[in-house]
Amino acid sequence: MTMPPLALLAGGLATRMRPATETMPKSLLEVAGEPFIFHQLRLIRAQGVARAVICVGFLGEMIRAAVGNGKRFGLEVEYAFDGPVLLGTGGALLQAAPLLGPEFLVMYGDSYLPTPFAPVVATFKAGGACGLMTVFRNEGRWDTSNVEYDGGRIRAYNKSRQTPAMRHIDYGLGILADRAFVNRATGSSFDLAELYAELLERGELIGYEVAERFYEIGSPAGLHETDVLLRGGKS
């Protein structure tokens, strides 16, 4: 199976990780002895991804200087910059869409996701929807659960209004078709969560449940856990 390109969302301000992220983008924080994004790029290459577009904003030039064209990771890497106004995760994807083509994987810039990508892509291709969200049965353990998932279907998704039936969480890996953005204007600022909610309402969002927990560096505790994992220890 040919893997679609991957959009890596690395343009946020990372306020929870200040003061370190006042002068360095979160993707370049040191994890297991090197910038975190290096681990991510090796991970996605091992999953068969050949092309990546890194969506950058705040201090994005530092990421481009560190990663370059991606050749040392076995990847072709391009960049999509927000510009003078931060576009949010959804707006950044729309900005990058011309570089990504008709369908692409999406991963957050602070996530390390040890799950096979190929079954996710196969499910998307068979489903015929505009979007796919991977979900994990979180039960409130590693972050706030925000997805009602039952019988292989996403019933509800909301990051700000949780319900007791939300036992799953947005895992951090998705797939989008370019037609998912039909109601959005290039240059507008919006969150990927808003787009997922819109697709769900339109009946255009399918789910895929993964078994492996996620790791992240968006919090000091998460960064420590991920550091232990990538150093070969047990989280």
C-alpha positions in Angstrom: 0.0 0.0 0.0 1.3 3.5 -0.9 1.1 5.7 2.2 -0.3 9.2 1.7 1.8 12.2 2.8 1.6 13.3 6.3 0.9 16.8 7.7 2.7 17.4 11.0 1.1 20.2 13.1 4.0 22.0 14.7 2.9 25.7 14.8 1.5 26.3 18.2 2.7 28.5 21.0 3.1 25.6 23.6 2.1 27.8 26.5 2.0 24.9 28.9 5.7 24.3 28.3 7.0 27.8 29.1 9.5 29.2 29.8 11.4 26.6 27.6 9.1 27.3 24.6 9.4 31.1 24.8 12.6 30.8 22.7 12.3 27.4 21.2 9.4 25.6 19.4 8.0 22.6 21.3 9.0 20.3 18.5 12.7 21.0 19.3 12.5 20.2 23.0 15.1 17.6 23.9 13.7 14.1 24.4 16.0 11.2 24.8 19.0 13.3 23.8 17.8 15.0 20.7 14.9 17.2 19.4 11.6 15.5 19.7 10.7 16.0 16.0 13.6 13.8 15.1 11.9 10.9 16.8 8.6 11.7 15.1 10.2 11.8 11.7 11.9 8.4 12.2 8.6 7.0 13.4 6.6 8.1 10.4 9.3 6.9 8.0 9.2 3.5 9.7 5.5 3.4 9.0 6.0 3.8 5.3 5.4 7.5 4.9 7.7 9.1 2.3 6.6 12.7 2.3 5.8 15.1 5.1 4.7 18.7 5.3 5.5 20.4 8.6 3.0 23.1 9.4 4.9 25.7 11.3 4.2 29.1 12.9 5.8 30.4 16.0 9.7 30.1 15.6 9.1 27.9 12.6 12.4 28.8 11.0 14.1 27.0 13.8 12.4 23.8 12.9 13.3 24.2 9.2 16.9 24.8 10.1 17.0 21.7 12.3 15.2 19.3 10.0 16.1 20.7 6.5 14.8 18.7 3.6 14.4 15.5 5.6 16.9 13.5 3.6 18.7 12.2 6.7 15.4 10.7 7.9 14.7 9.1 4.6 11.9 11.6 4.0 11.0 14.4 1.6 10.1 17.3 3.9 8.4 20.6 2.9 7.1 23.4 5.1 3.9 25.4 5.3 4.1 28.6 7.3 1.2 30.3 9.0 2.3 33.8 8.2 1.8 36.8 10.4 -1.4 35.4 12.0 -1.5 32.0 13.6 -4.1 29.9 11.8 -4.9 27.2 14.3 -4.5 23.5 13.6 -7.3 23.4 11.0 -6.3 26.6 9.3 -2.7 25.4 9.1 -3.8 22.2 7.3 -5.9 24.2 4.8 -2.9 26.4 4.1 -0.8 23.3 3.5 -3.4 21.5 1.4 -1.8 22.4 -2.0 1.4 20.6 -0.9 -0.4 17.5 0.4 -2.7 16.4 -2.4 -6.1 14.8 -2.4 -5.7 12.9 0.9 -3.2 13.0 3.7 -2.4 11.8 7.2 -2.4 14.3 10.1 -0.4 14.1 13.3 0.0 16.6 16.1 3.5 17.9 16.6 3.7 16.9 20.3 2.5 13.3 19.8 4.4 10.0 19.7 2.0 7.4 18.4 3.3 3.8 18.4 0.4 2.2 16.4 0.5 0.7 12.9 -0.5 3.3 10.3 -1.4 0.9 7.4 -4.7 -0.5 8.9 -5.8 3.1 9.5 -5.2 4.1 5.9 -6.9 0.9 4.7 -10.0 1.7 6.8 -10.1 5.3 5.4 -9.9 4.1 1.8 -12.6 1.6 2.3 -14.9 4.0 4.2 -15.4 6.7 1.5 -15.6 9.5 4.1 -13.9 12.9 4.1 -12.1 12.2 7.4 -11.0 9.5 9.8 -10.2 10.0 13.5 -8.3 7.4 15.4 -9.6 6.9 18.9 -8.2 5.2 22.1 -10.2 3.8 25.0 -8.7 6.3 27.5 -11.2 6.1 30.4 -9.8 9.5 31.6 -6.4 8.0 32.3 -3.9 10.0 30.3 -6.0 13.0 29.4 -9.7 14.0 29.4 -11.7 11.6 27.3 -13.6 13.5 24.6 -15.2 10.9 22.2 -18.3 8.7 22.4 -17.4 5.6 20.4 -19.6 2.6 20.1 -20.0 -0.2 17.7 -17.2 1.1 15.5 -18.8 4.5 15.1 -18.0 7.9 16.6 -21.3 9.0 18.2 -20.0 12.4 19.6 -16.8 14.4 19.9 -16.3 17.5 21.9 -13.1 18.8 23.5 -14.8 21.3 25.7 -18.1 19.6 26.7 -17.5 16.1 27.9 -20.2 13.6 28.8 -20.2 10.4 31.0 -20.4 8.3 27.8 -17.0 9.7 26.6 -14.6 6.9 27.4 -12.4 7.3 24.3 -10.0 10.1 23.3 -8.9 11.6 20.0 -5.6 9.6 19.6 -3.8 12.2 17.6 -3.6 10.5 14.2 -6.2 11.3 11.5 -6.7 11.3 7.7 -8.4 14.0 5.7 -9.4 14.3 2.1 -9.0 17.8 0.6 -12.8 18.0 0.1 -13.2 18.1 3.9 -12.4 21.8 3.7 -15.2 22.7 1.3 -16.8 25.1 3.8 -13.6 26.8 4.9 -11.7 29.7 3.3 -7.9 29.7 3.0 -6.3 32.0 5.5 -9.0 31.6 8.1 -8.1 30.5 11.6 -9.9 27.4 13.0 -9.1 24.4 15.0 -8.9 20.8 13.7 -11.3 19.8 16.4 -13.9 22.2 14.8 -13.4 20.5 11.4 -13.8 17.0 12.9 -17.0 18.1 14.6 -18.3 19.5 11.4 -17.5 16.3 9.5 -19.2 14.3 12.2 -22.3 16.3 11.8 -22.2 15.8 8.0 -21.8 12.1 8.4 -18.3 12.3 6.9 -16.2 11.2 9.8 -15.3 7.6 10.5 -13.4 6.2 13.4 -10.7 3.6 13.9 -9.9 2.3 17.4 -6.2 1.7 18.3 -4.9 -0.5 21.1 -1.7 1.3 21.9 -1.7 4.3 24.3 -0.4 7.6 23.1 2.6 9.6 24.4 3.0 13.4 24.2 5.3 16.2 25.2 2.6 18.9 25.7 3.0 18.8 29.4 6.1 18.4 31.7 4.7 15.0 32.9 4.1 13.9 29.4 7.5 14.9 28.2 9.1 12.9 31.1 7.1 9.8 30.2 8.0 10.1 26.5 11.7 10.6 27.4 11.7 7.4 29.5 9.9 5.5 26.6 12.4 6.7 24.0 15.4 6.0 26.1 14.2 2.4 26.2 12.7 2.4 29.7 9.2 1.5 30.8 6.7 4.3 31.2 
